[in-house]
Amino acid sequence: MTKISLREMTKYQSGVITAVKAGGELGQRIRDMGLVPGTEISIRGRAPLYDPVALRVMGGTLSLRNNEADYIEVEVDDA
């Protein structure tokens, strides 16, 4: 298992959130969206310029900007 930032994940790659490294209002907003340690996520798509990224989380789809995704650490398979 490898730990990377959510921004580095590729389309259709899945992983488990291990940490949210943002504090303050941004950290709270990220956590309020359900992006907390232990949550399984997968990348569903990216905009043409790779920002924002669409995530599949708990049966729903969320969109995050890359500067927000930088604060989320994800554990992915090495395969």
C-alpha beads as a LAMMPS data file, in Angstrom:
LAMMPS data file: protein, C-alpha beads

79 atoms
78 bonds

1 atom types
1 bond types

-500.0 500.0 xlo xhi
-500.0 500.0 ylo yhi
-500.0 500.0 zlo zhi

Masses

1 110.0

Atoms # bond

1 1 1 0.000 0.000 0.000
2 1 1 1.231 3.462 -0.926
3 1 1 0.141 6.809 0.520
4 1 1 -0.369 9.633 -1.988
5 1 1 -2.380 12.844 -2.132
6 1 1 -5.826 12.609 -3.667
7 1 1 -4.627 14.941 -6.436
8 1 1 -2.142 12.279 -7.619
9 1 1 -4.768 9.568 -8.094
10 1 1 -5.646 8.520 -11.631
11 1 1 -9.088 8.041 -13.191
12 1 1 -10.887 4.948 -11.813
13 1 1 -8.249 4.454 -9.090
14 1 1 -9.629 3.630 -5.631
15 1 1 -8.246 4.087 -2.167
16 1 1 -8.955 4.789 1.493
17 1 1 -8.492 8.207 3.070
18 1 1 -5.817 8.080 5.782
19 1 1 -5.595 11.769 6.740
20 1 1 -7.061 15.202 6.102
21 1 1 -4.228 17.678 6.580
22 1 1 -6.265 20.878 6.294
23 1 1 -7.247 22.901 9.324
24 1 1 -9.712 25.686 9.914
25 1 1 -12.738 26.233 7.710
26 1 1 -11.319 24.276 4.754
27 1 1 -10.598 21.227 6.909
28 1 1 -14.062 21.398 8.431
29 1 1 -15.710 21.717 4.996
30 1 1 -13.780 18.694 3.694
31 1 1 -14.811 16.631 6.722
32 1 1 -18.429 17.804 6.426
33 1 1 -18.519 16.330 2.903
34 1 1 -17.727 12.922 4.431
35 1 1 -14.061 12.921 3.470
36 1 1 -12.712 11.558 6.745
37 1 1 -10.047 8.929 7.517
38 1 1 -11.282 5.408 6.780
39 1 1 -13.600 6.459 3.945
40 1 1 -13.280 4.577 0.646
41 1 1 -13.148 6.775 -2.452
42 1 1 -12.599 6.372 -6.171
43 1 1 -11.823 8.856 -8.917
44 1 1 -14.625 9.048 -11.491
45 1 1 -13.307 11.743 -13.777
46 1 1 -11.415 14.964 -14.269
47 1 1 -12.230 18.135 -16.136
48 1 1 -10.345 18.754 -19.416
49 1 1 -7.677 20.803 -17.612
50 1 1 -7.610 18.234 -14.721
51 1 1 -9.316 20.596 -12.285
52 1 1 -11.737 19.825 -10.653
53 1 1 -11.792 16.090 -9.935
54 1 1 -14.990 14.026 -9.523
55 1 1 -14.987 11.514 -6.654
56 1 1 -17.292 8.649 -5.784
57 1 1 -17.857 8.633 -2.019
58 1 1 -20.475 6.678 -0.039
59 1 1 -22.652 6.172 -3.106
60 1 1 -22.571 9.816 -4.156
61 1 1 -20.408 11.980 -6.394
62 1 1 -18.436 14.987 -5.157
63 1 1 -16.297 17.488 -6.986
64 1 1 -13.106 18.936 -5.487
65 1 1 -10.561 21.408 -6.760
66 1 1 -6.979 20.187 -6.900
67 1 1 -5.857 22.694 -4.271
68 1 1 -8.382 21.065 -1.878
69 1 1 -7.400 17.540 -2.930
70 1 1 -3.781 18.285 -1.979
71 1 1 -4.779 18.177 1.711
72 1 1 -6.234 14.656 1.536
73 1 1 -3.881 11.682 1.941
74 1 1 -5.060 8.397 0.446
75 1 1 -3.738 4.846 0.714
76 1 1 -3.851 3.016 -2.644
77 1 1 -2.811 -0.444 -3.838
78 1 1 0.650 -0.649 -5.402
79 1 1 -0.716 -2.631 -8.346

Bonds

1 1 1 2
2 1 2 3
3 1 3 4
4 1 4 5
5 1 5 6
6 1 6 7
7 1 7 8
8 1 8 9
9 1 9 10
10 1 10 11
11 1 11 12
12 1 12 13
13 1 13 14
14 1 14 15
15 1 15 16
16 1 16 17
17 1 17 18
18 1 18 19
19 1 19 20
20 1 20 21
21 1 21 22
22 1 22 23
23 1 23 24
24 1 24 25
25 1 25 26
26 1 26 27
27 1 27 28
28 1 28 29
29 1 29 30
30 1 30 31
31 1 31 32
32 1 32 33
33 1 33 34
34 1 34 35
35 1 35 36
36 1 36 37
37 1 37 38
38 1 38 39
39 1 39 40
40 1 40 41
41 1 41 42
42 1 42 43
43 1 43 44
44 1 44 45
45 1 45 46
46 1 46 47
47 1 47 48
48 1 48 49
49 1 49 50
50 1 50 51
51 1 51 52
52 1 52 53
53 1 53 54
54 1 54 55
55 1 55 56
56 1 56 57
57 1 57 58
58 1 58 59
59 1 59 60
60 1 60 61
61 1 61 62
62 1 62 63
63 1 63 64
64 1 64 65
65 1 65 66
66 1 66 67
67 1 67 68
68 1 68 69
69 1 69 70
70 1 70 71
71 1 71 72
72 1 72 73
73 1 73 74
74 1 74 75
75 1 75 76
76 1 76 77
77 1 77 78
78 1 78 79
